[in-house]
């Protein structure tokens, strides 16, 4: 394996994932948060590349988004069985990282829950109850948002042709869907525009999470191919 390939496989992640003495929560990452930032001055051993370096001596830690989701889901399921301490042992994370993962995933949950509540409130409805207490589908990398079906349908039509006036979208929907049992949609253009902006904003943030997760998977595969140790583990910390 060439040195260039090894550098490419590790340099993108070394700075943000190297073992550190301390971590700080990254407040700017709270919208659909994925991780928390390292304090660069606390990084004791950055990866240095020597011509004769053995890739098996390199350690790259990447805690994938689906693993962070899994940790949070377990914590929400049983906080005694899956305490911070027990999760740290199971996933090889420091206690401070485990707490940060749960905290930031909770923020993600709150953002998704609030977005859904706001969308349903526009229709003067309550969002449906969900069985999963975290509000996150752990089998998907993109955080799951469940908007009202009518708004989801109108938003899809809007994305197909953004030149169509919102009033025309509402009228067309009512002509197709309104019945004696199902009253027409009484939603102003301003409210519909607000709903579309909220959906677009969420979708943009969700794409960022998905792209980051895909990049993490690529980093892991490249590092593994180069012979680098990618098993996540770090020293315990209080």
Residue pairs with C-beta under 8 A, 6 or more apart in sequence:
1 55
1 225
1 226
1 227
3 49
3 51
3 53
5 222
5 225
5 226
6 49
6 53
6 55
6 58
6 226
6 228
7 49
8 222
9 60
9 219
9 222
9 223
9 225
9 226
9 228
10 47
10 58
10 60
10 223
10 226
10 228
11 47
12 215
12 219
13 60
13 62
13 216
13 219
13 223
14 46
14 47
14 60
15 38
15 40
15 43
15 46
16 35
16 37
16 38
17 38
17 60
17 61
17 62
17 63
18 38
18 43
18 45
18 46
18 47
18 60
18 61
19 43
19 44
19 45
19 59
19 61
19 234
19 235
20 38
20 39
20 42
20 43
20 44
21 42
21 44
22 39
22 42
22 96
22 237
23 36
23 37
23 38
23 39
23 94
23 96
23 97
23 100
24 36
24 37
24 38
24 39
25 36
25 37
25 100
25 103
25 104
26 33
26 35
26 36
26 37
29 35
29 36
29 37
29 104
30 104
30 107
30 111
31 111
31 205
32 108
32 111
32 112
32 143
32 205
32 206
32 208
32 209
33 104
33 105
33 107
33 108
34 65
34 68
34 104
34 209
34 212
34 213
35 63
35 68
35 104
36 97
36 100
36 104
47 58
47 60
55 226
55 227
55 228
56 227
56 228
56 229
58 223
58 228
58 229
59 228
59 229
60 219
60 223
60 228
60 229
60 230
61 230
61 232
61 233
61 234
62 216
62 219
62 220
62 230
62 232
63 91
63 93
63 97
63 101
63 232
64 213
64 216
64 217
64 220
65 141
65 209
65 212
65 213
65 216
66 138
66 141
66 213
67 91
67 232
68 101
68 104
68 105
69 105
69 134
69 136
69 138
70 138
71 82
71 87
71 91
71 93
71 98
71 101
71 102
71 105
72 101
72 102
72 105
72 106
72 109
72 134
72 136
73 132
73 134
73 136
73 138
74 81
74 82
74 87
75 82
75 83
75 84
75 87
75 102
76 133
76 134
77 133
84 95
84 98
84 99
84 102
85 95
87 93
87 98
87 102
88 94
88 95
88 97
88 98
88 236
91 98
91 232
92 231
92 232
92 233
92 234
93 101
93 232
93 234
94 234
94 235
94 236
94 237
95 236
95 237
95 238
96 237
96 238
97 234
105 134
105 136
108 136
108 143
109 134
109 135
109 136
112 135
112 136
112 143
112 144
112 145
112 202
113 135
115 145
115 198
115 202
116 127
116 145
116 146
116 147
117 127
118 198
119 127
119 147
119 148
119 151
119 195
119 198
119 199
120 126
120 127
120 148
122 151
122 187
122 191
122 194
122 195
123 148
123 150
123 151
123 185
123 187
125 148
127 146
128 146
130 146
135 144
136 143
136 144
137 143
137 144
141 209
141 210
141 213
141 214
142 206
142 207
142 209
142 210
143 206
143 209
145 199
145 202
145 206
147 155
147 195
147 199
150 173
150 177
150 185
151 192
151 195
151 199
152 199
153 173
154 169
154 170
154 173
154 192
154 195
154 196
155 195
155 196
155 199
157 164
157 169
157 172
157 173
158 164
158 166
158 169
158 196
165 189
166 189
166 192
166 193
167 189
169 192
170 185
170 187
170 189
170 192
173 185
174 184
174 185
177 185
178 184
178 185
187 195
220 230
223 230
224 230
